[in-house]
Amino acid sequence: LPPPPLYQCNTPDQDSYLSDTPDPKPRCVRVETVGIDGSQQLGAGQACTMVYDQCQRVPDAAACPAWRKRVNEAQAAWTFARADSADAMKAEYERIARVVAETTCNQ
């Protein structure tokens, strides 16, 4: 089987990552609050702005190298995970590794 679609996503702050989904969930990024006089000293409360990453499908010819890169990234995330998230990171690594193993990317 060919690998499932994979997406290259770019964040508003110029980072990028690979994703299984073309529409990742928006994230709330903190913004500074200021007082009515415009000073930060009188700023009360917290605020955030929703940011949306832009994703494009990885071309079929580049899918297998991208999936292999995703496996390596997931393995690194699991290897260096905090104890409270290690099990979830391991499961994600195993899921991604299975995708590669069960497709033409394994050749």
ROVO-982713 format. One record per residue: y negated, z, x negated of N, C-alpha, C in turn; residue number from 1. Coordinates in nm, 3 decimals, padded with zeros to 5 digits. Layout:
N
+---------+---------+---------+---------+---------+---------+---------+---------+---------+-----+
!     nc2 !     nc3 !     nc1 !    cac2 !    cac3 !    cac1 !     cc2 !     cc3 !     cc1 !   k !
+---------+---------+---------+---------+---------+---------+---------+---------+---------+-----+
!       Y !       Z !       X !       Y !       Z !       X !       Y !       Z !       X ! NUM !
...
+---------+---------+---------+---------+---------+---------+---------+---------+---------+-----+
//
This chain:
107
+---------+---------+---------+---------+---------+---------+---------+---------+---------+-----+
!     nc2 !     nc3 !     nc1 !    cac2 !    cac3 !    cac1 !     cc2 !     cc3 !     cc1 !   k !
+---------+---------+---------+---------+---------+---------+---------+---------+---------+-----+
!  00.119 !  00.000 ! -00.083 !  00.000 !  00.000 !  00.000 ! -00.125 !  00.000 ! -00.087 !   1 !
! -00.229 ! -00.066 ! -00.043 ! -00.357 ! -00.057 ! -00.115 ! -00.417 !  00.081 ! -00.089 !   2 !
! -00.506 !  00.125 ! -00.177 ! -00.569 !  00.256 ! -00.154 ! -00.664 !  00.251 ! -00.035 !   3 !
! -00.687 !  00.365 !  00.029 ! -00.784 !  00.368 !  00.139 ! -00.925 !  00.345 !  00.084 !   4 !
! -01.019 !  00.315 !  00.172 ! -01.157 !  00.294 !  00.127 ! -01.212 !  00.418 !  00.056 !   5 !
! -01.297 !  00.394 ! -00.041 ! -01.365 !  00.500 ! -00.114 ! -01.513 !  00.461 ! -00.120 !   6 !
! -01.599 !  00.561 ! -00.120 ! -01.743 !  00.535 ! -00.114 ! -01.815 !  00.600 ! -00.230 !   7 !
! -01.909 !  00.526 ! -00.287 ! -01.997 !  00.578 ! -00.392 ! -02.122 !  00.626 ! -00.321 !   8 !
! -02.149 !  00.756 ! -00.331 ! -02.263 !  00.814 ! -00.261 ! -02.369 !  00.857 ! -00.361 !   9 !
! -02.494 !  00.837 ! -00.324 ! -02.608 !  00.874 ! -00.408 ! -02.694 !  00.975 ! -00.334 !  10 !
! -02.733 !  01.080 ! -00.406 ! -02.816 !  01.183 ! -00.347 ! -02.963 !  01.148 ! -00.368 !  11 !
! -03.052 !  01.208 ! -00.290 ! -03.195 !  01.182 ! -00.309 ! -03.245 !  01.220 ! -00.448 !  12 !
! -03.177 !  01.313 ! -00.517 ! -03.221 !  01.351 ! -00.651 ! -03.144 !  01.276 ! -00.760 !  13 !
! -03.093 !  01.159 ! -00.726 ! -03.033 !  01.063 ! -00.821 ! -02.898 !  01.104 ! -00.878 !  14 !
! -02.826 !  01.197 ! -00.817 ! -02.688 !  01.224 ! -00.855 ! -02.598 !  01.131 ! -00.774 !  15 !
! -02.473 !  01.116 ! -00.818 ! -02.380 !  01.034 ! -00.742 ! -02.242 !  01.099 ! -00.744 !  16 !
! -02.162 !  01.063 ! -00.645 ! -02.026 !  01.116 ! -00.634 ! -01.944 !  01.019 ! -00.550 !  17 !
! -01.811 !  01.035 ! -00.557 ! -01.719 !  00.954 ! -00.479 ! -01.674 !  01.034 ! -00.357 !  18 !
! -01.658 !  00.965 ! -00.244 ! -01.622 !  01.032 ! -00.120 ! -01.527 !  00.945 ! -00.039 !  19 !
! -01.442 !  01.011 !  00.041 ! -01.353 !  00.940 !  00.133 ! -01.427 !  00.892 !  00.257 !  20 !
! -01.543 !  00.951 !  00.283 ! -01.615 !  00.920 !  00.407 ! -01.748 !  00.850 !  00.378 !  21 !
! -01.784 !  00.753 !  00.461 ! -01.909 !  00.681 !  00.439 ! -02.033 !  00.759 !  00.485 !  22 !
! -02.012 !  00.861 !  00.567 ! -02.124 !  00.938 !  00.622 ! -02.106 !  01.087 !  00.595 !  23 !
! -02.140 !  01.132 !  00.474 ! -02.124 !  01.275 !  00.445 ! -02.218 !  01.358 !  00.530 !  24 !
! -02.184 !  01.484 !  00.546 ! -02.267 !  01.575 !  00.625 ! -02.402 !  01.593 !  00.556 !  25 !
! -02.511 !  01.602 !  00.634 ! -02.641 !  01.629 !  00.573 ! -02.644 !  01.771 !  00.516 !  26 !
! -02.729 !  01.790 !  00.417 ! -02.743 !  01.921 !  00.353 ! -02.885 !  01.971 !  00.373 !  27 !
! -02.897 !  02.101 !  00.384 ! -03.028 !  02.163 !  00.398 ! -03.075 !  02.206 !  00.259 !  28 !
! -03.183 !  02.146 !  00.212 ! -03.238 !  02.177 !  00.080 ! -03.363 !  02.261 !  00.099 !  29 !
! -03.365 !  02.373 !  00.031 ! -03.476 !  02.468 !  00.046 ! -03.609 !  02.406 !  00.002 !  30 !
! -03.713 !  02.437 !  00.078 ! -03.849 !  02.398 !  00.042 ! -03.934 !  02.525 !  00.035 !  31 !
! -04.036 !  02.519 ! -00.047 ! -04.125 !  02.634 ! -00.062 ! -04.211 !  02.651 !  00.062 !  32 !
! -04.232 !  02.775 !  00.099 ! -04.322 !  02.803 !  00.211 ! -04.452 !  02.861 !  00.154 !  33 !
! -04.559 !  02.838 !  00.225 ! -04.690 !  02.888 !  00.183 ! -04.756 !  02.957 !  00.301 !  34 !
! -04.851 !  03.041 !  00.268 ! -04.926 !  03.110 !  00.372 ! -05.027 !  03.017 !  00.438 !  35 !
! -05.093 !  03.068 !  00.540 ! -05.190 !  02.988 !  00.613 ! -05.306 !  02.943 !  00.523 !  36 !
! -05.329 !  03.019 !  00.416 ! -05.435 !  02.982 !  00.322 ! -05.385 !  02.887 !  00.213 !  37 !
! -05.258 !  02.850 !  00.219 ! -05.202 !  02.755 !  00.122 ! -05.145 !  02.820 ! -00.003 !  38 !
! -05.152 !  02.951 ! -00.013 ! -05.101 !  03.018 ! -00.133 ! -04.954 !  03.056 ! -00.114 !  39 !
! -04.882 !  03.055 ! -00.224 ! -04.740 !  03.090 ! -00.218 ! -04.721 !  03.241 ! -00.201 !  40 !
! -04.820 !  03.320 ! -00.240 ! -04.807 !  03.464 ! -00.228 ! -04.795 !  03.509 ! -00.082 !  41 !
! -04.859 !  03.437 !  00.007 ! -04.856 !  03.475 !  00.149 ! -04.751 !  03.397 !  00.228 !  42 !
! -04.670 !  03.319 !  00.158 ! -04.565 !  03.244 !  00.228 ! -04.462 !  03.339 !  00.284 !  43 !
! -04.431 !  03.325 !  00.409 ! -04.334 !  03.413 !  00.473 ! -04.216 !  03.331 !  00.523 !  44 !
! -04.100 !  03.384 !  00.506 ! -03.982 !  03.317 !  00.558 ! -03.927 !  03.212 !  00.463 !  45 !
! -03.831 !  03.141 !  00.514 ! -03.766 !  03.035 !  00.437 ! -03.761 !  02.910 !  00.522 !  46 !
! -03.758 !  02.797 !  00.456 ! -03.751 !  02.670 !  00.526 ! -03.666 !  02.574 !  00.445 !  47 !
! -03.614 !  02.473 !  00.511 ! -03.538 !  02.370 !  00.440 ! -03.563 !  02.236 !  00.507 !  48 !
! -03.528 !  02.134 !  00.435 ! -03.535 !  01.999 !  00.489 ! -03.396 !  01.938 !  00.480 !  49 !
! -03.358 !  01.863 !  00.580 ! -03.226 !  01.800 !  00.581 ! -03.231 !  01.673 !  00.495 !  50 !
! -03.135 !  01.661 !  00.405 ! -03.127 !  01.542 !  00.321 ! -02.996 !  01.470 !  00.351 !  51 !
! -03.001 !  01.340 !  00.343 ! -02.887 !  01.255 !  00.374 ! -02.855 !  01.169 !  00.253 !  52 !
! -02.731 !  01.178 !  00.207 ! -02.687 !  01.095 !  00.095 ! -02.658 !  00.955 !  00.146 !  53 !
! -02.681 !  00.856 !  00.063 ! -02.656 !  00.716 !  00.097 ! -02.526 !  00.671 !  00.032 !  54 !
! -02.433 !  00.618 !  00.110 ! -02.302 !  00.579 !  00.058 ! -02.276 !  00.431 !  00.080 !  55 !
! -02.209 !  00.371 ! -00.019 ! -02.167 !  00.232 ! -00.009 ! -02.020 !  00.224 ! -00.047 !  56 !
! -01.947 !  00.138 !  00.020 ! -01.805 !  00.124 ! -00.008 ! -01.784 !  00.068 ! -00.150 !  57 !
! -01.689 !  00.127 ! -00.220 ! -01.651 !  00.076 ! -00.352 ! -01.577 ! -00.055 ! -00.330 !  58 !
! -01.612 ! -00.162 ! -00.401 ! -01.543 ! -00.290 ! -00.382 ! -01.392 ! -00.276 ! -00.409 !  59 !
! -01.311 ! -00.355 ! -00.339 ! -01.166 ! -00.347 ! -00.353 ! -01.121 ! -00.360 ! -00.498 !  60 !
! -01.184 ! -00.447 ! -00.575 ! -01.144 ! -00.467 ! -00.715 ! -01.166 ! -00.343 ! -00.800 !  61 !
! -01.256 ! -00.256 ! -00.759 ! -01.286 ! -00.135 ! -00.835 ! -01.226 ! -00.009 ! -00.772 !  62 !
! -01.150 ! -00.026 ! -00.664 ! -01.099 !  00.091 ! -00.591 ! -01.005 !  00.176 ! -00.674 !  63 !
! -00.908 !  00.117 ! -00.741 ! -00.811 !  00.198 ! -00.817 ! -00.877 !  00.275 ! -00.932 !  64 !
! -00.961 !  00.212 ! -01.013 ! -01.030 !  00.292 ! -01.116 ! -01.115 !  00.405 ! -01.055 !  65 !
! -01.176 !  00.380 ! -00.940 ! -01.257 !  00.483 ! -00.876 ! -01.169 !  00.597 ! -00.824 !  66 !
! -01.052 !  00.564 ! -00.766 ! -00.960 !  00.669 ! -00.721 ! -00.908 !  00.750 ! -00.838 !  67 !
! -00.879 !  00.685 ! -00.951 ! -00.832 !  00.759 ! -01.069 ! -00.942 !  00.852 ! -01.121 !  68 !
! -01.065 !  00.804 ! -01.117 ! -01.178 !  00.889 ! -01.157 ! -01.188 !  01.009 ! -01.063 !  69 !
! -01.167 !  00.984 ! -00.936 ! -01.173 !  01.093 ! -00.837 ! -01.064 !  01.197 ! -00.863 !  70 !
! -00.945 !  01.151 ! -00.903 ! -00.837 !  01.245 ! -00.938 ! -00.881 !  01.332 ! -01.055 !  71 !
! -00.937 !  01.270 ! -01.158 ! -00.981 !  01.346 ! -01.276 ! -01.089 !  01.448 ! -01.240 !  72 !
! -01.183 !  01.408 ! -01.156 ! -01.289 !  01.499 ! -01.115 ! -01.233 !  01.616 ! -01.034 !  73 !
! -01.138 !  01.586 ! -00.945 ! -01.077 !  01.692 ! -00.863 ! -00.996 !  01.787 ! -00.950 !  74 !
! -00.929 !  01.734 ! -01.050 ! -00.852 !  01.820 ! -01.140 ! -00.946 !  01.911 ! -01.219 !  75 !
! -01.056 !  01.858 ! -01.266 ! -01.154 !  01.939 ! -01.339 ! -01.214 !  02.047 ! -01.248 !  76 !
! -01.244 !  02.010 ! -01.124 ! -01.300 !  02.107 ! -01.030 ! -01.201 !  02.220 ! -01.004 !  77 !
! -01.073 !  02.186 ! -00.993 ! -00.970 !  02.288 ! -00.970 ! -00.952 !  02.374 ! -01.096 !  78 !
! -00.948 !  02.310 ! -01.212 ! -00.926 !  02.382 ! -01.338 ! -01.035 !  02.487 ! -01.361 !  79 !
! -01.158 !  02.453 ! -01.328 ! -01.270 !  02.542 ! -01.356 ! -01.323 !  02.613 ! -01.232 !  80 !
! -01.243 !  02.615 ! -01.125 ! -01.286 !  02.676 ! -00.999 ! -01.289 !  02.828 ! -01.010 !  81 !
! -01.376 !  02.889 ! -00.931 ! -01.376 !  03.034 ! -00.919 ! -01.250 !  03.075 ! -00.844 !  82 !
! -01.208 !  03.196 ! -00.863 ! -01.084 !  03.245 ! -00.802 ! -01.084 !  03.230 ! -00.650 !  83 !
! -01.199 !  03.250 ! -00.587 ! -01.203 !  03.244 ! -00.440 ! -01.194 !  03.103 ! -00.384 !  84 !
! -01.210 !  03.001 ! -00.468 ! -01.199 !  02.863 ! -00.418 ! -01.088 !  02.783 ! -00.487 !  85 !
! -01.013 !  02.847 ! -00.576 ! -00.912 !  02.775 ! -00.653 ! -00.803 !  02.713 ! -00.565 !  86 !
! -00.757 !  02.785 ! -00.464 ! -00.651 !  02.731 ! -00.378 ! -00.698 !  02.605 ! -00.303 !  87 !
! -00.819 !  02.607 ! -00.252 ! -00.872 !  02.491 ! -00.181 ! -00.892 !  02.373 ! -00.277 !  88 !
! -00.938 !  02.401 ! -00.397 ! -00.958 !  02.296 ! -00.497 ! -00.824 !  02.236 ! -00.541 !  89 !
! -00.723 !  02.320 ! -00.553 ! -00.590 !  02.271 ! -00.590 ! -00.536 !  02.179 ! -00.480 !  90 !
! -00.551 !  02.221 ! -00.355 ! -00.504 !  02.140 ! -00.242 ! -00.575 !  02.005 ! -00.238 !  91 !
! -00.704 !  02.005 ! -00.264 ! -00.780 !  01.879 ! -00.265 ! -00.734 !  01.790 ! -00.380 !  92 !
! -00.713 !  01.848 ! -00.498 ! -00.660 !  01.770 ! -00.610 ! -00.525 !  01.708 ! -00.575 !  93 !
! -00.436 !  01.786 ! -00.517 ! -00.302 !  01.736 ! -00.481 ! -00.311 !  01.625 ! -00.378 !  94 !
! -00.403 !  01.638 ! -00.282 ! -00.421 !  01.533 ! -00.180 ! -00.467 !  01.403 ! -00.244 !  95 !
! -00.565 !  01.411 ! -00.332 ! -00.619 !  01.291 ! -00.396 ! -00.515 !  01.230 ! -00.490 !  96 !
! -00.443 !  01.312 ! -00.565 ! -00.339 !  01.262 ! -00.654 ! -00.230 !  01.191 ! -00.575 !  97 !
! -00.198 !  01.242 ! -00.457 ! -00.098 !  01.179 ! -00.370 ! -00.144 !  01.041 ! -00.324 !  98 !
! -00.272 !  01.025 ! -00.295 ! -00.326 !  00.894 ! -00.257 ! -00.298 !  00.793 ! -00.367 !  99 !
! -00.329 !  00.831 ! -00.490 ! -00.308 !  00.739 ! -00.602 ! -00.159 !  00.712 ! -00.623 ! 100 !
! -00.078 !  00.815 ! -00.614 !  00.067 !  00.800 ! -00.638 !  00.134 !  00.713 ! -00.533 ! 101 !
!  00.084 !  00.711 ! -00.410 !  00.149 !  00.640 ! -00.300 !  00.089 !  00.502 ! -00.273 ! 102 !
!  00.003 !  00.456 ! -00.361 ! -00.061 !  00.326 ! -00.341 ! -00.039 !  00.237 ! -00.462 ! 103 !
! -00.092 !  00.116 ! -00.453 ! -00.081 !  00.022 ! -00.566 ! -00.158 !  00.071 ! -00.689 ! 104 !
! -00.237 !  00.174 ! -00.676 ! -00.310 !  00.231 ! -00.790 ! -00.215 !  00.298 ! -00.890 ! 105 !
! -00.095 !  00.326 ! -00.848 !  00.003 !  00.393 ! -00.933 !  00.075 !  00.299 ! -01.028 ! 106 !
!  00.042 !  00.173 ! -01.025 !  00.113 !  00.074 ! -01.110 !  00.052 !  00.063 ! -01.246 ! 107 !
+---------+---------+---------+---------+---------+---------+---------+---------+---------+-----+
//
